[in-house]
Amino acid sequence: DGFESLLPYVKRWRLALRRDFGGRVPVVLVCTKADLTPMRLPLIQALEEQGVACLTVSAKVGTNVRHLWQLFARGLPPALLSTAAR
């Protein structure tokens, strides 16, 4: 599964954000094209263990698109991890 190659990149990206913004910026990894390549549960769990909220979306079929915009409108609340449909 090619998704595992994302983990080191996401870790570096998250550390850079923390360094530059001191943890004051919410971090959400939005994975597009969920209709073509669904994210694997082990990858989502690995990302969450690193403290990265993950949301899969598909504009083509409308999966989580409205939810994503609602999260942005509300300022990406911490409840994202527990409320995001996957």
Backbone as CSV, one residue per row, in Angstrom:
resi,resn,N_x,N_y,N_z,CA_x,CA_y,CA_z,C_x,C_y,C_z
1,ASP,0.846,-1.190,0.000,0.000,0.000,0.000,0.883,1.242,0.000
2,GLY,0.721,2.131,-0.959,1.549,3.312,-1.091,1.332,4.377,-0.046
3,PHE,0.272,4.273,0.741,-0.020,5.301,1.729,1.023,5.370,2.829
4,GLU,1.680,4.248,3.144,2.662,4.252,4.215,3.784,5.245,3.946
5,SER,4.044,5.534,2.673,5.090,6.505,2.346,4.716,7.914,2.803
6,LEU,3.440,8.138,3.116,3.011,9.439,3.624,3.492,9.701,5.051
7,LEU,3.640,8.661,5.843,3.913,8.837,7.269,5.158,9.670,7.569
8,PRO,6.314,9.383,6.972,7.490,10.217,7.259,7.297,11.667,6.809
9,TYR,6.655,11.853,5.649,6.404,13.205,5.148,5.502,13.979,6.104
10,VAL,4.423,13.344,6.553,3.487,14.007,7.461,4.173,14.349,8.779
11,LYS,5.028,13.469,9.257,5.747,13.738,10.500,6.642,14.971,10.354
12,ARG,7.395,15.057,9.252,8.255,16.232,9.026,7.424,17.506,8.884
13,TRP,6.315,17.401,8.165,5.431,18.543,7.940,4.857,19.048,9.266
14,ARG,4.436,18.108,10.116,3.861,18.467,11.413,4.911,19.108,12.320
15,LEU,6.124,18.568,12.327,7.197,19.150,13.134,7.543,20.561,12.664
16,ALA,7.536,20.785,11.344,7.804,22.125,10.806,6.707,23.106,11.218
17,LEU,5.459,22.674,11.180,4.368,23.551,11.621,4.488,23.879,13.102
18,ARG,4.821,22.871,13.893,4.978,23.089,15.332,6.136,24.053,15.602
19,ARG,7.248,23.872,14.864,8.404,24.750,15.033,8.048,26.195,14.663
20,ASP,7.358,26.370,13.538,7.065,27.710,13.037,5.905,28.396,13.756
21,PHE,4.936,27.614,14.251,3.746,28.212,14.842,3.516,27.823,16.292
22,GLY,4.396,27.010,16.846,4.313,26.668,18.261,3.094,25.863,18.663
23,GLY,2.541,25.095,17.766,1.393,24.268,18.123,0.073,25.014,18.192
24,ARG,0.054,26.274,17.766,-1.178,27.065,17.829,-2.058,26.889,16.594
25,VAL,-1.607,26.096,15.646,-2.341,25.904,14.399,-2.921,24.489,14.379
26,PRO,-4.243,24.376,14.187,-4.812,23.031,14.075,-4.282,22.334,12.824
27,VAL,-3.989,21.060,12.949,-3.447,20.299,11.825,-4.459,19.232,11.432
28,VAL,-4.876,19.293,10.172,-5.803,18.305,9.638,-5.284,17.884,8.276
29,LEU,-5.100,16.604,8.108,-4.703,16.069,6.819,-5.974,15.703,6.065
30,VAL,-6.224,16.386,4.954,-7.407,16.121,4.147,-6.968,15.296,2.944
31,CYS,-7.479,14.097,2.871,-7.124,13.171,1.786,-8.260,13.153,0.781
32,THR,-7.957,13.555,-0.426,-8.971,13.664,-1.469,-9.095,12.363,-2.256
33,LYS,-10.089,12.351,-3.105,-10.371,11.218,-4.001,-10.672,9.933,-3.243
34,ALA,-11.404,10.065,-2.146,-11.755,8.899,-1.329,-12.567,7.875,-2.117
35,ASP,-13.239,8.335,-3.176,-14.015,7.404,-3.993,-13.108,6.482,-4.820
36,LEU,-11.893,6.926,-5.125,-10.979,6.130,-5.941,-10.058,5.250,-5.106
37,THR,-9.531,5.820,-4.034,-8.555,5.119,-3.212,-8.875,5.365,-1.744
38,PRO,-9.704,4.539,-1.150,-10.032,4.752,0.250,-8.813,4.585,1.157
39,MET,-8.734,5.421,2.173,-7.638,5.318,3.138,-7.816,4.057,3.960
40,ARG,-6.737,3.424,4.267,-6.757,2.215,5.072,-6.808,2.573,6.551
41,LEU,-7.588,1.849,7.316,-7.727,2.110,8.740,-6.380,2.119,9.465
42,PRO,-5.451,1.201,9.184,-4.157,1.262,9.883,-3.416,2.585,9.649
43,LEU,-3.521,3.137,8.443,-2.866,4.417,8.178,-3.537,5.528,8.967
44,ILE,-4.863,5.547,8.986,-5.583,6.565,9.752,-5.198,6.474,11.221
45,GLN,-5.118,5.269,11.761,-4.727,5.088,13.160,-3.300,5.565,13.391
46,ALA,-2.396,5.277,12.465,-1.001,5.718,12.604,-0.915,7.237,12.592
47,LEU,-1.687,7.886,11.735,-1.704,9.350,11.694,-2.252,9.924,12.994
48,GLU,-3.323,9.339,13.503,-3.917,9.820,14.749,-2.960,9.622,15.923
49,GLU,-2.170,8.548,15.901,-1.172,8.329,16.948,-0.105,9.416,16.918
50,GLN,0.136,9.995,15.750,1.080,11.114,15.624,0.405,12.446,15.928
51,GLY,-0.883,12.416,16.270,-1.605,13.637,16.601,-2.141,14.378,15.398
52,VAL,-2.288,13.683,14.282,-2.785,14.315,13.052,-4.217,13.867,12.809
53,ALA,-5.125,14.827,12.799,-6.509,14.521,12.445,-6.549,14.261,10.948
54,CYS,-7.311,13.284,10.560,-7.360,12.884,9.161,-8.816,12.824,8.710
55,LEU,-9.093,13.438,7.577,-10.435,13.427,7.029,-10.347,13.068,5.557
56,THR,-11.085,12.060,5.149,-11.106,11.689,3.737,-12.313,12.331,3.076
57,VAL,-12.105,12.849,1.874,-13.180,13.508,1.146,-13.205,13.045,-0.302
58,SER,-14.362,13.193,-0.907,-14.500,12.966,-2.342,-15.476,14.007,-2.878
59,ALA,-14.961,14.916,-3.679,-15.830,15.910,-4.303,-16.740,15.239,-5.328
60,LYS,-16.247,14.196,-5.962,-17.015,13.524,-7.006,-18.330,12.957,-6.470
61,VAL,-18.274,12.278,-5.322,-19.491,11.680,-4.770,-20.013,12.430,-3.538
62,GLY,-19.286,13.501,-3.129,-19.761,14.337,-2.040,-19.433,13.842,-0.642
63,THR,-18.557,12.876,-0.516,-18.212,12.343,0.794,-17.437,13.366,1.615
64,ASN,-17.994,13.750,2.740,-17.368,14.640,3.731,-17.062,16.052,3.242
65,VAL,-17.497,16.447,2.064,-17.207,17.790,1.563,-17.908,18.827,2.438
66,ARG,-19.170,18.633,2.692,-19.909,19.572,3.537,-19.314,19.601,4.948
67,HIS,-18.965,18.425,5.460,-18.371,18.341,6.799,-17.059,19.136,6.858
68,LEU,-16.233,19.033,5.823,-14.973,19.763,5.779,-15.209,21.271,5.823
69,TRP,-16.136,21.757,5.008,-16.429,23.199,5.007,-17.006,23.649,6.342
70,GLN,-17.819,22.830,6.964,-18.358,23.171,8.281,-17.235,23.277,9.313
71,LEU,-16.271,22.370,9.241,-15.136,22.422,10.164,-14.341,23.708,9.980
72,PHE,-14.090,24.083,8.739,-13.377,25.330,8.493,-14.179,26.521,8.993
73,ALA,-15.471,26.513,8.774,-16.317,27.625,9.217,-16.299,27.770,10.739
74,ARG,-16.164,26.661,11.434,-16.131,26.688,12.902,-14.725,26.833,13.457
75,GLY,-13.722,26.894,12.610,-12.362,27.049,13.089,-11.697,25.742,13.475
76,LEU,-12.119,24.632,12.875,-11.519,23.324,13.103,-11.436,22.969,14.590
77,PRO,-12.573,22.682,15.185,-12.589,22.367,16.613,-11.867,21.056,16.918
78,PRO,-11.385,20.883,18.162,-10.700,19.653,18.552,-11.553,18.408,18.406
79,ALA,-12.868,18.565,18.379,-13.766,17.410,18.261,-13.660,16.754,16.889
80,LEU,-12.839,17.285,16.012,-12.715,16.723,14.666,-12.424,15.228,14.701
81,LEU,-11.514,14.822,15.555,-11.144,13.405,15.576,-12.304,12.505,15.887
82,SER,-13.213,12.942,16.746,-14.307,12.081,17.133,-15.545,12.245,16.258
83,THR,-15.643,13.352,15.505,-16.859,13.582,14.732,-16.697,13.346,13.248
84,ALA,-15.483,13.284,12.762,-15.282,13.136,11.315,-15.696,11.761,10.853
85,ALA,-16.561,11.755,9.868,-16.941,10.475,9.269,-15.829,10.027,8.349
86,ARG,-15.548,8.748,8.351,-14.435,8.274,7.515,-14.941,7.355,6.462
